[in-house]
Structure formats: C-alpha cells, structure tokens
Amino acid sequence: MIKEFQEEYRWLSNFTSVKIILDGITYSSVEHAYMSAKSTDFKWKGFCANHLNTAGTVKRASKTLKIRSDWEDIKLSIMEKCLEQKFNTQP
C-alpha cells in the first residue's frame, strides 16, 4: 500500500516536475497548472507559470485567491486534463 508520494513513489505526486500545457500556457507541474486554473486572472496565471515558483509556493499563495465562480463545475475536468498529460509524458 502506498501511504505517501515519497522515494520510489515520488513521481506520483502532483508536485513532480513535468511539463503541463493548459490553455496554451506551460507549467512546471500538475499542481502549478491546476492552481492556475482556479482563477481567470492573467497575472495569477503568470505567477503560476513562473518556473522559479515552486509548486508549494503556488499552492500556499492560492489560499488567498479569489476563486472563479465555476470552479466546482470545472475542477475535475482540469485535473483530468493535467493528469492525462502527466501520465502520457515519456520520462
């Protein structure tokens, strides 16, 4: 049983470095892309796309974000798009 995404299972984490393209913008991980989709603000998307910002930094910054009104309706499809890219990427 996998209890956490560490060591040999680290690659399963949404924080793992992998190129994800969402709405024409390239992100450094699934987490970066997913957090960016929480808002339609282009400044926020730029912050999320900045490769100098870690996934943890982006996730923490999203706590104060004004979430888009349709987030509950679209969040699962966003995650599916991101994970499909991640798991179809060759290492």
C-alpha positions as CSV (number, residue, x, y, z in Angstrom):
1,M,0.0,0.0,0.0
2,I,1.2,3.5,-0.9
3,K,0.9,5.8,2.1
4,E,2.7,8.9,0.7
5,F,4.3,10.0,-2.5
6,Q,8.0,9.8,-1.4
7,E,11.0,7.9,-2.6
8,E,10.1,5.4,-5.2
9,Y,6.5,6.8,-5.4
10,R,7.5,10.5,-5.6
11,W,6.7,10.6,-9.4
12,L,3.0,10.1,-8.5
13,S,2.8,13.5,-6.7
14,N,1.2,16.4,-8.4
15,F,4.3,18.4,-7.3
16,T,6.6,16.3,-9.5
17,S,8.3,18.3,-12.2
18,V,6.6,17.6,-15.6
19,K,5.7,20.0,-18.4
20,I,2.0,20.6,-18.5
21,I,0.3,22.8,-21.0
22,L,-3.1,24.2,-20.1
23,D,-4.9,26.8,-22.1
24,G,-1.8,27.5,-24.1
25,I,0.4,28.2,-21.1
26,T,3.2,25.9,-20.0
27,Y,3.6,25.0,-16.3
28,S,6.2,23.1,-14.3
29,S,3.9,20.6,-12.7
30,V,0.3,19.4,-12.4
31,E,0.0,21.4,-9.2
32,H,1.2,24.6,-11.0
33,A,-1.4,24.2,-13.8
34,Y,-4.3,23.1,-11.5
35,M,-3.7,26.1,-9.2
36,S,-3.6,28.5,-12.1
37,A,-7.0,27.3,-13.3
38,K,-8.6,28.4,-10.0
39,S,-8.7,32.0,-11.4
40,T,-9.1,33.7,-14.7
41,D,-6.6,36.5,-13.7
42,F,-3.7,36.6,-16.2
43,K,-1.4,37.9,-13.5
44,W,-2.1,34.9,-11.4
45,K,-1.6,32.5,-14.3
46,G,1.8,34.2,-15.0
47,F,2.7,33.7,-11.3
48,C,1.8,30.0,-11.6
49,A,3.7,29.6,-14.9
50,N,6.9,31.2,-13.5
51,H,9.3,28.3,-13.2
52,L,11.0,30.0,-10.2
53,N,7.9,29.5,-8.1
54,T,7.7,26.0,-6.6
55,A,4.5,24.0,-6.5
56,G,4.4,24.6,-2.7
57,T,4.7,28.3,-3.2
58,V,1.9,28.4,-5.7
59,K,-0.4,26.3,-3.6
60,R,0.2,28.4,-0.5
61,A,-0.4,31.6,-2.5
62,S,-3.7,30.2,-3.8
63,K,-5.1,30.2,-0.2
64,T,-5.8,34.0,-0.6
65,L,-7.0,33.8,-4.2
66,K,-10.5,34.8,-5.3
67,I,-11.7,31.5,-6.8
68,R,-13.6,31.7,-10.1
69,S,-17.3,31.2,-9.8
70,D,-17.4,28.0,-11.9
71,W,-14.6,26.2,-10.1
72,E,-16.7,23.5,-8.6
73,D,-18.1,22.7,-12.0
74,I,-14.7,22.5,-13.9
75,K,-12.1,21.4,-11.3
76,L,-12.4,17.7,-12.0
77,S,-12.0,18.1,-15.8
78,I,-9.0,20.4,-15.2
79,M,-7.3,17.8,-13.1
80,E,-8.1,15.1,-15.6
81,K,-6.5,17.1,-18.4
82,C,-3.4,17.7,-16.3
83,L,-3.1,14.1,-15.2
84,E,-3.6,12.8,-18.7
85,Q,-0.7,14.9,-19.9
86,K,1.5,13.8,-17.0
87,F,1.0,10.1,-17.4
88,N,1.3,10.3,-21.2
89,T,4.7,12.0,-21.0
90,Q,7.7,9.9,-21.5
91,P,10.4,10.3,-18.8
